[in-house]
Amino acid sequence: MSEQDELRELDEQTRRGSLYAQAVASEQIARANQTEAAVYGLIDLLIKKGALSSEEVAAAIEQTDREMREAGRQASLEVVVREDGAARSVSADEIDCAARIPFCKAACCRLRWPLTLEEVESGPVKWDLGRPFFNRHAAHGYCHRFDTGSHSCSVYEERPQPCRQYSCVGDERIWLDFENMVPNTEWIEGHEERGPVEMLLGS
């Protein structure tokens, strides 16, 4: 097995392991939600029977919440998958991307969006292991399929639906004036400094 094949296999195993971990974590979160519902139901019953007052419960919850926050013990998990609706594809020629890229710096390739389950399993764009299941970005802040030399997508013909359906026309994050090619430099440069844009395409 070549070194490249070994790296590919390692990547596949990492992906599968992460998928398993996320599935288990999601199950635990569901159980936590059930526990929370049971606790609130019990509290409501105790209040109705006069064993506790609403003020006592509110104070106890606030104190416990503060203590858990300070101790870093609050659970958090964000897992998002995309379901595509009916929408037409937008071609690069329609927007004239080639003429606009020197101005907008291909800012759309810095946007984040969730993958579908099918794309997670077999799509050309990998998902971010630290944020399931959003598109992966490279260290330069762009999608990992972005070609920095040509400022184009290296998997353009296979690109996912959000890329096919997205149009920067009217997107004030990208353009102050679309027709005259006046980019929103402040927004673009500000997000370049802070890393990948934390926003869904089309939002």
C-alpha positions in Angstrom: 0.0 0.0 0.0 1.4 3.4 -1.0 1.8 6.3 1.3 -1.1 8.1 -0.5 -3.3 5.0 0.0 -2.4 4.9 3.6 -3.4 8.5 4.1 -6.6 7.9 2.2 -7.4 5.0 4.5 -6.6 7.0 7.6 -8.9 9.7 6.4 -11.7 7.2 5.8 -11.2 5.7 9.2 -11.2 9.1 10.9 -14.4 10.0 9.0 -16.1 6.7 10.1 -15.0 7.1 13.7 -16.2 10.6 13.8 -19.6 9.6 12.3 -19.9 7.0 15.0 -19.0 9.4 17.8 -21.5 12.0 16.6 -24.2 9.3 16.4 -23.6 8.3 20.0 -23.4 11.9 21.2 -26.7 12.7 19.5 -28.3 9.7 21.2 -27.1 11.0 24.6 -28.4 14.5 23.9 -31.8 12.9 23.1 -31.7 11.1 26.4 -30.8 14.4 28.2 -33.8 16.1 26.6 -36.0 13.3 28.0 -34.5 13.7 31.4 -35.0 17.4 31.3 -38.7 16.9 30.4 -39.1 14.5 33.3 -37.4 17.0 35.7 -39.6 19.9 34.6 -42.7 17.8 34.9 -41.8 16.8 38.4 -41.1 20.4 39.4 -44.4 21.5 38.0 -46.2 18.7 39.9 -44.5 19.8 43.2 -45.4 23.4 42.7 -49.1 22.5 42.0 -49.1 20.4 45.2 -47.7 23.3 47.2 -44.4 21.5 48.1 -42.3 24.3 46.4 -43.0 27.8 45.3 -42.2 29.1 41.8 -39.8 31.6 43.3 -37.8 28.9 45.1 -37.6 26.8 41.9 -36.5 29.8 39.8 -33.8 30.7 42.3 -32.5 27.2 42.5 -32.4 26.8 38.7 -30.5 30.1 38.3 -28.0 29.2 40.9 -27.4 25.7 39.5 -27.1 27.1 36.0 -24.5 29.6 37.1 -22.5 27.0 38.9 -22.5 24.6 35.9 -21.5 27.4 33.6 -18.6 28.5 35.8 -17.5 24.8 36.1 -17.8 24.3 32.3 -20.2 21.4 32.7 -22.9 22.5 30.3 -23.5 20.1 27.4 -23.5 21.4 23.8 -23.7 19.7 20.4 -24.5 21.1 17.0 -25.1 18.6 14.2 -26.7 19.9 11.0 -27.5 18.2 7.8 -29.1 19.8 4.7 -32.2 18.8 2.7 -32.4 20.3 -0.7 -35.5 21.9 -2.1 -36.4 22.7 -5.7 -34.3 25.6 -7.0 -32.6 26.2 -10.3 -28.8 26.2 -10.7 -27.0 29.5 -11.2 -24.1 29.4 -13.7 -20.8 31.3 -13.3 -21.4 32.9 -16.7 -24.7 34.3 -15.5 -22.9 36.2 -12.7 -19.7 36.7 -14.8 -17.6 35.3 -12.0 -14.4 35.6 -14.0 -14.8 39.4 -14.1 -15.9 39.7 -10.5 -13.3 37.6 -8.7 -10.6 40.2 -8.7 -13.1 42.4 -6.7 -15.0 40.0 -4.5 -12.0 37.7 -4.0 -14.3 34.7 -4.4 -15.9 35.4 -1.0 -18.7 32.9 -1.7 -16.1 30.1 -1.4 -15.5 31.2 2.2 -19.2 30.6 3.2 -20.2 27.6 5.3 -23.2 25.4 4.6 -24.3 21.9 5.8 -23.9 18.9 3.6 -26.6 16.3 2.9 -26.3 12.8 4.3 -25.5 11.6 0.8 -22.7 14.2 0.4 -21.3 13.2 3.8 -21.1 9.6 2.6 -19.8 10.0 -1.0 -19.7 13.7 -2.1 -16.5 15.4 -3.4 -16.6 18.1 -0.6 -15.6 16.8 2.8 -17.2 17.8 6.1 -15.6 19.6 8.9 -14.7 17.1 11.7 -15.1 19.9 14.2 -18.5 21.0 13.0 -20.7 18.2 11.7 -21.8 18.3 8.9 -20.7 21.6 7.5 -18.4 21.9 4.5 -14.7 21.7 5.3 -12.4 24.8 5.0 -8.6 24.8 4.6 -6.2 26.9 6.6 -6.5 29.8 4.1 -10.2 30.2 5.1 -11.7 28.9 1.8 -13.4 25.7 1.0 -10.9 22.9 0.8 -11.8 22.3 -2.8 -10.9 26.0 -3.7 -7.9 26.3 -6.1 -5.9 29.3 -4.8 -4.0 29.6 -8.1 -7.0 29.9 -10.4 -9.5 31.2 -7.8 -11.9 28.5 -9.0 -13.5 25.3 -7.7 -11.5 22.2 -8.4 -14.7 20.1 -8.3 -16.9 22.5 -10.2 -18.8 19.9 -12.2 -19.5 17.9 -9.1 -20.1 20.8 -6.7 -23.0 20.5 -4.2 -26.4 22.1 -4.5 -25.7 25.1 -2.4 -22.9 26.1 -4.7 -25.1 25.4 -7.8 -28.0 27.4 -6.5 -26.2 30.3 -4.8 -26.1 33.7 -6.5 -24.3 36.7 -5.1 -26.7 39.0 -6.9 -28.3 41.1 -4.2 -26.1 39.6 -1.4 -25.1 42.7 0.6 -22.4 40.7 2.3 -20.5 40.5 -1.0 -21.6 43.6 -3.0 -22.4 47.2 -2.2 -23.2 47.6 -5.9 -23.5 44.4 -7.9 -24.0 46.1 -11.3 -21.0 48.3 -11.0 -18.8 45.7 -9.3 -18.4 47.6 -6.0 -17.6 44.9 -3.4 -18.4 45.1 0.3 -14.7 45.4 1.1 -15.2 46.0 4.8 -17.3 42.8 5.2 -15.0 40.7 3.0 -11.7 41.8 4.5 -13.2 41.6 8.0 -14.2 38.0 7.5 -10.8 37.1 5.9 -9.2 38.2 9.1 -11.6 36.2 11.3 -11.4 33.1 9.2 -14.3 31.2 7.5 -17.6 32.9 7.3 -20.1 31.4 9.8 -23.1 31.8 7.6 -25.2 29.5 5.4 -25.5 30.2 1.7 -28.7 31.9 0.9 -29.4 33.0 4.4 
